[in-house]
Amino acid sequence: MIKLSERVGAISGSPTLKLVQIKNQLQAKGLKIFDFGAGEPDFPTPEHIKNAGITAIQKNFTKYTSTSGIVDLKKAIRENYLKEQGFAPEDTEIIVSPGSKFGMFLLLQAAVDPGEEVILPLPYWVSYPEIAKFGNARIVHADHISGAELFELTADSYIARYSPLTKVVVVNSPSNPTGKIMNAAELAKLVRFFYQKSVLTVIDDCYRKIMYSTEPYPSPFALVPEARDCLAVVSSLSKTYSMTGWRLGYTIAPQSLCAAMTKIQEHSTSNASSITQKAAVAALNGPEDEIIAMVSEYRQRRDTIARRFDKIGNIRYRLPDGAFYFFADFGHFIRKKGKRNDQEFAMDILEKLNVIVVPGSAFGAPNYLRISFATAMADIEAGLDLLEKYLLTP
């Protein structure tokens, strides 16, 4: 038998993608599944975006592109950030990748040497630590669970973990799984501190257009302009434009870092799909009416779940400011049901109710569950009916 590398042996499979496989298997058996595990919008990709992809095929735009992305897409990204955040990156400061997950992979492999430290949020998106471990980085966590304000994204939580080995800091705002947003004052404090230490701050803003606050999204580049050489943004079209299967992400970073990421991409995926890049141009340049409608629907779903949790009682949570997840403490019910941990609890819910939830331990937070509301309101109501009955039954 072939001996696998120690590098691949150090990482785990994605628990959220595993749930997708389980869902597909159960649905293939004809079962009705209530999916609160979904990390993707339940809305279709808007028509003008789909049509742009179809047009690209019809016009034979189906060949290799520049590794870092086509000029039209970089222009659309630049204009989008200028309009929203008052910052216009140069073409050499943008790299387009097949998904923001791969963008984060490229960035950490290009920026971090083995043994150097990466500060990640806790709770964290499931892929952050695995990507860091693949590059043999040391992982430390900015704790957003045990602070005075549950899930609050504070600069001090990161600053307290700084050491001479710190190379990269990752901020996910709005957060997956908590939906919390780092406000402008905290973000400025964090960026300024790590800039003075010559540490790269990476903002994962994949959910930045799915927000329930009237406050504008804080721009890291505008807040601390002098820190530009120590700042990067990793972003995606998957969540905002319901394009998860199209696989398109991008990174805005210092020119030298983008060049290094491009070298890795040249020898791995070559480039993002040419067809998807054309569709992405249409997405970024097109109307945002459907985004506004999606966010409005998400807000209603969020508020519905909050009311139901309050009615059930003994569920600790913070109302999400963005994204489409509740991250809630179900420790009371895990103990009540005699389960050893959140994984066993989530599996019991799946087996008895056909309801999919994600165990909090996948995000570094035992006893929590992630409840996605990227699913139809009717299914949310029906799934919560089942869950409420299960939780309140002695």
N, C-alpha and C positions, 0 to 999 in steps of 0.2 A: 504494500500500500504506500502511496505517495505521502511523504511527510509534509504537512502544510506549514506555511511560514508562521513564526511566532507573532508577527504583526497582525495577520488575519485572525489568529486564535485569540487575540486580546479584545476583539470587538464582538458585540452581540448583534443578533438580528433585530430588526425594527419591530417592536411590539404592536405599533399601530398598523403597519402593513400586514402583520400576521392576522390582525382582526379582519382586514379586508378579505383575506383568503378564507377565513372561517365564515364570514358573511356569505361569500359567493358559494361556498360549499353547502351551506344551509338553504340558501335560496334555490340552489339546483335540486334540492330535495322537495321543493314546493312549499317550504315553510315561510310564513310571514315574519319578517325580522324588523324589529324596531331598532334602528341604528343610531345610537347616541355616541358612537365612536368615531364618526366620520370627520376627517380633517379636510374636507373639501366641500365647496358650496353645492347645494342640491339644485341650483338654477342652471339652465343651459347656457352655453357660451352665446353672447349676443350675436344677432344675425349679421351685423355689419362686419364683425370679426371673422365669423365663419366664411362669409362671402369673400373676404380678402384672401383667406387661405385657398379657397376654390379658384379664385382668379390667378393666384400665384401658380397653381398647378396648370391651369389652362394656358398660361403664358410661358410655360416651361421654365419657371424659376425654381428649378429642382436640382441644381448643381451645388458643388462646394461654394461656400462663401469665405470671406475673410474670417480667420479664426476668431477674432475678438468681436465680430458682429458687423452687419451691413451698415453703411453710412446713414441710410434713412432711419434706421432704428436708433442709432446713437443720437441723431438729431432729435428724434421724438423724446428720448429719455432726457436729453439736455433741456429741451423746452418744457417738459413736464416739471422738472425740478426747479427751473427758473420761475415758472408760474406759481408753483406751490410754496417753494421755500427760498426763493431769492438767490439761488445758487446754480451756476451753469458749468458743469464739468466739461473739460476738453475731451475730444474723441479718444485721446491716448490715456484718459483716466476712466474709461468705460470698457468693461469686458462682458460680453453676452455669453451665457452658458446654457446648457440644456437643463434648466431648473436651478433655483436658488440654492438648493441643497448641494449641488455640484459646485456652485459658486463658492459656498462656504468651505467645501472640501479643498478647492483650489487655493483659496486664500490661506487657510491654516497650513497647508503643506508648503506653500511658498514663503510664509512668514515665520514659522516656528521650527526651531531645531529640537532634536531629542533632548529631553531634560529641562527645557524651558517651560515656563508656566503660562497656562491660559486660565483666566478667571471667567467662570461661567455662572449664570444665574441659577439659583435654586428656589423653586423648581425650574427645571430646564426642559427645552424641547428635546425629544428623545435622541436626536441624531448628534447634538453638540458633543457630548462626551465621547461618543464612538468615533467621530471624525478626528477629535483631538488625540484619542488613544492610538488611532491608526498611524499618526505621525510621531508616536512615542513622547508626546507632550505630557507634562505634569498638570493635573487638573486641580484647581481650587475653586471653591464656590462662594459667591456672594449670597448670603442667606436672606431670603425674603419670606421665610416661613415663621421664624421664631422672634421676629422683631415686634415692636410695639403695635405696628399697624400691619395686619396680615397682608402679605403679597406686595406691600408697597415697595416700589423700585426706587431705592435711595442711593445717592452717590457714596455715602459713608459705608454702605454694605460692601462695595467694591474696594474703596480706599483702604478699609481695614484689612484686606487680604493682599495688599501690595507687598512684594518683596523684590530684592534685586534680580530675581529670576523671572519676574513677570514680563511677558513679551506681548501678549494680546489680551484685551478685555472684550467680552461679548455682551452686548445689551440687546435684549429682545423686547421691542416696544412698538405696538401692543404685544403683550406676552402670550405665547402659547406655552403653558396651558391656562394662565390665570386671567388673561384679558386686561391686565393692568398696563398703564402707560407711565413712562418716566416723564415728569413734567419738565418744563423748560429750565427752571432754576436748578433742579437736581442734575439734569443732563449737562448743563453748562459747567457746574461744579465738577462733575466727573471728568468731562473732556479736558477741562483746564488742568486738573491735577495730573492726569496721565500724559498729557502733552508735555508738561514740565518734566516728566520722568522718561520721555521718549518712548512711551508705550503706545502701541496701536490700539485705538478704540474702534470696535466694529459694531455698527448699529444694524440689526436685522429688523427691517421695517416692512416686512411682507404684508402685514395687516394694516398699514398706516391709513388706508382709505376706508377701513371698516371700523369706524369710531362712533361713539354715542354721545360724545361731548361736543359742545359748540366751540370749544377752544381749538385753534389751528394746531396742526401737528408741529411739534417743536423741531426746527431744523438744526442739526448739529453743526453744519457748516456755517450757518448764519450766526449761531450763538457765540461761537469762538472761532472767528475767521483765521486767526493766526495758527490754529491747530490743524490746518488743512492737510499738512504732510503726515499727520498722525491719526487720520480719520479715514474710515471706509464705511460704505453702506452696502449691504447685501439685500437685494429686493427681488420681487417676483411678480408675475402677472396672474399666477394660479388662483389666488384667493379673490383678488379684486375683480377680475374679469371672468371668473369661473372657467379658467383655462388649465386645470390641473393636468389633463392628459396631453396638452400641447407641449409641455416641458420647455419652459422659457423663464430664465432668470437673468439677472445682471448684477454686476458689482461696480460701484464707483469707488475708486481708490487712488492713492498716489501713483503717478506714472510708472515708477520703478516696480511697484508691486503688481500693477496691471500687466506689465511686460513679463514679469516672472510667472504670473498665473497663465498668461497666454502661452508661454513655452510648455507648461504642463499640459494645457488643453490641446496644443498642437500634436502631442504624442499620446493623447488618450481619445477624446471624442472628435478631434479636428475642429468642428464648429457646431453650433446649434442648428436645428433644422431650418433650411432656407424658407420653407413654406410657413413655418411657425413665426419666423422673424417678420415676414410680410404681414401676417395676421396681427402681430404685436404692434406694428406701426399703426395699423387701423385702430387697435385698442387704445393706444396712448393718444392718438390724434382725434379720436372720435368723441361722440357725445357721452355724457356720464349719467344720463337719466336712469338707465337700468341699474347702475351702481347705487344711486340714491334710493331707488325702489328696493333693492336688495337689503341695504342697510336698514331701511325703515321696517322691513319684514323681520330682519334679525332682532331689531329692538323689541318688537312685539313678542317674539318668541322668548327672548331673554327675560322680559318682564313676567311672562306667563310662568316660566320655570321658577323664578324667584318667589312668586306668590305661592306656588305649589310647595316649594321647599319650606317656606314659612309655615304653611298649613300643617305639613308633616311634623315639623319641629325636630330638634336635635341634629340639625345639619348646619355646620358652620361654613360660611362662604363670604366672599366679598363680591359685590355686584361688578361684573366686568365692564371696563370702560371701552373696550374694543375687542376685535376678533369675534369668534362665535363659540366660545367655550365657557362653561362653569367649571371651576375647580373647587370641589367641596369636600369637607371633612366628614366622612361617614363612619368614624371610629366607634361612635355609640352603637350603630347598627351592626358593625362587624362583630363587636363583642356580644351584642344581644343574640345574634344568629349563631354564635359559637364558632365563628370562622377564625382561622389562625392569622390571616392577613388579607390585604385588599385583593390579591390575585385570586385567592380561593373564594372570596366574597363575590367578585366580578364573574367568576366562572359559574357560581351557583345562580346568579341572576340570569346569565345567558341560558343555562340548562333548563331553568324552571320557567322563565318568562319569555325567552327568545328576544331579550333586550341586550344590546351590546353597549357596554361602558368600558372605559379604559382605566385600569388600575393606576393609582397615583404613584406607586413605586416605580413605574416606567419613567416618571419625571423626577424621581428622587424624593418623593413625598409619600411614604407609607401611610395607609389609612384614608387617603384621599381617592376620589374618583374624578375623572374628567368626563363631563357631560357635554357633548356637542349639540348645539341647536342649529346646525346646518342640515336640517331635515324638516319635512313638511309639518305644519302646525297640527294637522290631524294626527300624525304619527307621534308627535310630541305629547299631545293630550292622551292618546291611547296608551303610549308607553309609560307615561307617568301614572296613569290609573293602575296599571299592573305593578309598577314599582311601589307606589304608595301602599297598596294592599299587602304586598310582600313585606315591606318594612314594618308595617303596623300590626301584622299578624304575630301573636305570641310564639 
